[in-house]
């Protein structure tokens, strides 16, 4: 079951790689949030406890509801155009992503001979990290950078579930809070930048160099 | 714990406190009063401390005084260097009164200079009494940095920026090496305290540690090939500071080398040979480079390299003696080195202050533009001459005494350790004699061009302050005292060696040399010379004397340009090691029968500086320029680099497994 969700997670990465719409990114984020929450609930299905449900609920609250809504609000408020501005062709990007994912899966399966880990969740998480960085590198729009960062963070989350099934809850909550604050700050920064510059592209930020 | 152990140590601390107090006077409102009061208080503190350390030194019986939880410990070697620092600091501080006058009128930031100078004196005293590696390193760093900041008095000059940067870079390299050395020592002994290192006989790899220490402290001391920063930094420093740097700071390098030796006492013999060969090269080429210079302060800086070489020869001789368990060789080697350290500190600061007085009046450091100063400042030329004779190692002044001890050391080594030693020692003795000869040539050049002849540059008035006379007089009287009455100083040196280096009970070779005969011979010869001088004066008065232009040779329309020049004097000698000195001449000869203008220029560059250091930095710079493209303005590139780094790391870890 874990593997199933992880594979769905990886597939959402491919979708991110080819989509042209900004809104699609937000829905992918929502989807991934739901997947992560499900992954966390899974081990506790038959031994229900109130503590086991706190973390998934928080994830749902933050990753599925608060952050995507906030990003949507920014998109509406700042009137960001709905098409993304890729710097390379979408097909090339897809090929790069697929190649990376394949390599990561292969490597992970080799590593798993020596170290005990769940291959598919680990590899999916790792791919998410790499794809998140790719998004930041190959996209111009700042809002996409925020999404890339969030996908990266989701990947880290997934890896943590793959390596140690139970991280201390407080740490997970702390990470969530961090992410939320970061997104919030980015939103504020975006608002500010939109006041100063015309567009929302990173290339404008060159002028901010010291 | 009661810090005030007894009266004497509390007096020592009191002396330090007076010196510290002088810092507060820097914040007085007017520049002039700030300099005056802080300097006066500092001199009082120094004199007080000097008095205490002399008392300690002469009454010491090998006791050490641990203070402040053993962080500070004063043994005989520390006391000797403490004495040296305070002895040199006093005349240089007195010279400040006259030196800074000019800068106060210019409304320069003299207060910060005073602050850095006082801190420099205090931190260099702290270095020699520190007993804890970290305290030592902190003081060392403080000493280097205050020296650097003090150098920047005339910061807007291009040469000052360049020269002080050399000093800065060299200091950092030194501190880096010293950190490595002390960390290794700490790892091996598990302690930070120097006396623990000294007691610990099981230090492994002593040679490696000693070579590290010799490298680090040797850069500070200025052995060739680590000397390159010295002729760059000393000329541009304010004269007070260059006198102090040359007199004291580079001696701290020597102190460090001695200290390192005491940590790792039994060293193999080849280390001694290595040290002695490096030192001989430093001595010979130091003086040869000096001969090729036109800048008086640069010349003196190269002479520091030479004298450090002589000190190193003594030290190396001591090492050889220690490796062969020969007591007299050790005593003569280390003793000569220690005494020459003191002597060099004295006459080098004397010469630097003298050159500073000349620079203040003429506004140039170029020897070729000076001349005829003896007619304007008789006593200055006498003081300078005393310093010159002393630095050349000629009797009857102090340089002779220490070099004589080293010569005796050579012959004693040949005598004690038969085998192949006599021939090698003979070679070294000849090398040292060559150094002495070249030094004589160099200072003949300096004295004759600067002081004799007629003035090449027109100046209104040659001003010498009472302060100049006091500081020059103090230093030259020290030269005379040590030269004429070496007995107490030799006794002192013997004591240091007895308590810190090798233990012996009977009279050592140092004391068996009949020093009183020296005093007798010197006094009788100098009194003879004085009598002849007065007889000559009497006859001159009686029969009258004739005064004509210098270098006149019967020609009437003589101009200052017709005099013999420094470069012509040194040319013959500089031609010999032409390729090492990078000595080149440029002569413009017109082809006409009646040429309108001649032009002649001779020039020497430092081999290490221009062939090793500068090319190295240029290459480094080129490489750094090539990877400059990595510094992009777009954040996405940086994230890409991060990704690549992650990839490389994971690949490496993968391969590792």
Interface residues (C-beta under 8 A of the other chain):
Chain A: X107 X110 X111 X114 X130 X133 X134 X136 X137 X138 X202 X203 X205 X206 X209
Chain B: X633 X634 X635 X636 X639 X640 X642 X643 X650 X654 X657
